[in-house]
């Protein structure tokens, strides 16, 4: 999507002569400005956009508990993972 042309305002030029240069520089970055704006908006809207329902939280906790129980005894050799790929610290339960 092309950027709209920048109108040079004499008021802007009088009040902040370097401001126009900065605006033109930002406009020339185009996509980066859009991504920055999108990132800013999503950090503000994340909780509303990707909110978990109470039912989802309950299901997540149940699954987490089951995974925790499995982590107590399932080890890489039970899953036929080659010894060179064993990393025991990755299999330790995480303490949150």
TORKOL-4160 file (C-alpha; in steps of 0.2 Angstrom, whole numbers, padded with zeros to 4 digits, m for minus):
96
<pt num="1" X="0000" Y="0000" Z="0000"/>
<pt num="2" X="0008" Y="0016" Z="m0005"/>
<pt num="3" X="0011" Y="0030" Z="0008"/>
<pt num="4" X="0001" Y="0046" Z="0005"/>
<pt num="5" X="0011" Y="0061" Z="0000"/>
<pt num="6" X="0018" Y="0071" Z="0014"/>
<pt num="7" X="0011" Y="0089" Z="0014"/>
<pt num="8" X="0024" Y="0101" Z="0020"/>
<pt num="9" X="0016" Y="0113" Z="0032"/>
<pt num="10" X="0024" Y="0130" Z="0034"/>
<pt num="11" X="0018" Y="0130" Z="0053"/>
<pt num="12" X="0028" Y="0113" Z="0055"/>
<pt num="13" X="0043" Y="0120" Z="0046"/>
<pt num="14" X="0043" Y="0136" Z="0057"/>
<pt num="15" X="0040" Y="0127" Z="0074"/>
<pt num="16" X="0052" Y="0112" Z="0071"/>
<pt num="17" X="0063" Y="0113" Z="0056"/>
<pt num="18" X="0070" Y="0095" Z="0059"/>
<pt num="19" X="0053" Y="0087" Z="0062"/>
<pt num="20" X="0049" Y="0087" Z="0043"/>
<pt num="21" X="0065" Y="0078" Z="0039"/>
<pt num="22" X="0061" Y="0065" Z="0053"/>
<pt num="23" X="0043" Y="0062" Z="0046"/>
<pt num="24" X="0050" Y="0060" Z="0028"/>
<pt num="25" X="0063" Y="0048" Z="0035"/>
<pt num="26" X="0050" Y="0038" Z="0044"/>
<pt num="27" X="0039" Y="0038" Z="0028"/>
<pt num="28" X="0053" Y="0031" Z="0018"/>
<pt num="29" X="0055" Y="0017" Z="0030"/>
<pt num="30" X="0037" Y="0012" Z="0026"/>
<pt num="31" X="0035" Y="m0006" Z="0030"/>
<pt num="32" X="0045" Y="m0004" Z="0046"/>
<pt num="33" X="0034" Y="0010" Z="0052"/>
<pt num="34" X="0019" Y="m0001" Z="0049"/>
<pt num="35" X="0026" Y="m0016" Z="0058"/>
<pt num="36" X="0031" Y="m0005" Z="0073"/>
<pt num="37" X="0013" Y="0002" Z="0074"/>
<pt num="38" X="0006" Y="m0015" Z="0073"/>
<pt num="39" X="0018" Y="m0021" Z="0087"/>
<pt num="40" X="0013" Y="m0007" Z="0098"/>
<pt num="41" X="m0006" Y="m0009" Z="0095"/>
<pt num="42" X="m0005" Y="m0028" Z="0098"/>
<pt num="43" X="0005" Y="m0026" Z="0114"/>
<pt num="44" X="m0009" Y="m0015" Z="0120"/>
<pt num="45" X="m0023" Y="m0026" Z="0113"/>
<pt num="46" X="m0015" Y="m0043" Z="0116"/>
<pt num="47" X="m0025" Y="m0047" Z="0132"/>
<pt num="48" X="m0042" Y="m0043" Z="0124"/>
<pt num="49" X="m0038" Y="m0051" Z="0107"/>
<pt num="50" X="m0031" Y="m0068" Z="0114"/>
<pt num="51" X="m0040" Y="m0069" Z="0130"/>
<pt num="52" X="m0042" Y="m0086" Z="0138"/>
<pt num="53" X="m0059" Y="m0091" Z="0144"/>
<pt num="54" X="m0061" Y="m0099" Z="0161"/>
<pt num="55" X="m0064" Y="m0116" Z="0153"/>
<pt num="56" X="m0048" Y="m0115" Z="0143"/>
<pt num="57" X="m0038" Y="m0110" Z="0159"/>
<pt num="58" X="m0046" Y="m0125" Z="0168"/>
<pt num="59" X="m0042" Y="m0137" Z="0153"/>
<pt num="60" X="m0024" Y="m0130" Z="0152"/>
<pt num="61" X="m0021" Y="m0133" Z="0171"/>
<pt num="62" X="m0028" Y="m0151" Z="0169"/>
<pt num="63" X="m0016" Y="m0155" Z="0154"/>
<pt num="64" X="m0002" Y="m0147" Z="0163"/>
<pt num="65" X="m0005" Y="m0158" Z="0179"/>
<pt num="66" X="m0005" Y="m0174" Z="0167"/>
<pt num="67" X="0011" Y="m0168" Z="0159"/>
<pt num="68" X="0019" Y="m0166" Z="0176"/>
<pt num="69" X="0014" Y="m0183" Z="0181"/>
<pt num="70" X="0022" Y="m0191" Z="0165"/>
<pt num="71" X="0038" Y="m0181" Z="0168"/>
<pt num="72" X="0041" Y="m0190" Z="0184"/>
<pt num="73" X="0044" Y="m0206" Z="0176"/>
<pt num="74" X="0045" Y="m0205" Z="0157"/>
<pt num="75" X="0063" Y="m0203" Z="0151"/>
<pt num="76" X="0071" Y="m0202" Z="0134"/>
<pt num="77" X="0076" Y="m0220" Z="0134"/>
<pt num="78" X="0057" Y="m0225" Z="0136"/>
<pt num="79" X="0054" Y="m0215" Z="0120"/>
<pt num="80" X="0069" Y="m0224" Z="0110"/>
<pt num="81" X="0078" Y="m0207" Z="0109"/>
<pt num="82" X="0096" Y="m0210" Z="0104"/>
<pt num="83" X="0108" Y="m0207" Z="0118"/>
<pt num="84" X="0117" Y="m0193" Z="0109"/>
<pt num="85" X="0101" Y="m0183" Z="0109"/>
<pt num="86" X="0098" Y="m0186" Z="0128"/>
<pt num="87" X="0097" Y="m0169" Z="0138"/>
<pt num="88" X="0091" Y="m0174" Z="0155"/>
<pt num="89" X="0089" Y="m0156" Z="0160"/>
<pt num="90" X="0076" Y="m0153" Z="0147"/>
<pt num="91" X="0066" Y="m0167" Z="0155"/>
<pt num="92" X="0066" Y="m0160" Z="0173"/>
<pt num="93" X="0049" Y="m0153" Z="0179"/>
<pt num="94" X="0049" Y="m0134" Z="0177"/>
<pt num="95" X="0045" Y="m0125" Z="0193"/>
<pt num="96" X="0035" Y="m0109" Z="0190"/>
